[in-house]
Amino acid sequence: MTVVVRGMYFEEFEVGLVILTGARTITETDIVTFAGLSGDYNFIHTNAEAAGNTPFGRRVAHGMLVASIATGLAVQQGFIDGTTLAFRDLSWKFTKPVFINDTIHVQVKITQTKPMARLGGGIVAFDARVVNQNGDTVHKGEWRMLIKSRPDEASESS
């Protein structure tokens, strides 16, 4: 079986590099589907009438839905597609609500790289920010991923 690699190898990540993903609009279907998948039917996500009586005034997308979409946008951008061996760590803050029809994209900045030759690559730390159509950061945190080394690099360190 052949795997097509679009992503960057560990050796290609440089501290300070900033990558922007494409954007995606959050839909009612996203929220309903995620509620079914996760079992999280909290009224703030699924009951328009009750959510209207909260400080937000309307339904809010699940925080974990938005975090999941953020990682998907990163994969779709291509820089981690086919080279990520493991998503190792996540530190995440939900700073502002995301509503139905908000359009989000992700900005990631490489903050650290650490070789892990015995694991076939290295750890890359990303400062990740989810930004809405108004330029507001709605989620932020750190992702730490194990990214594979270039095939020639991996075989040389074996």
Buried (B, 14 or more C-beta within 10 A) or exposed (E): EEEEBEBBBBBBBEEEBEBEBEEBEBEEEBBEEBBEEEEBEEEBBBEEEEBEEEEEEEBBBBBEBBBBBBBEBBBBBBBBBBBBBEEBEEEBEBEBBBBBEBEBBBBBBBBBBEBBBEBBBBBBBBBBBBBBEEEEEBBBBBBBBBBBBBEEBBEEEE
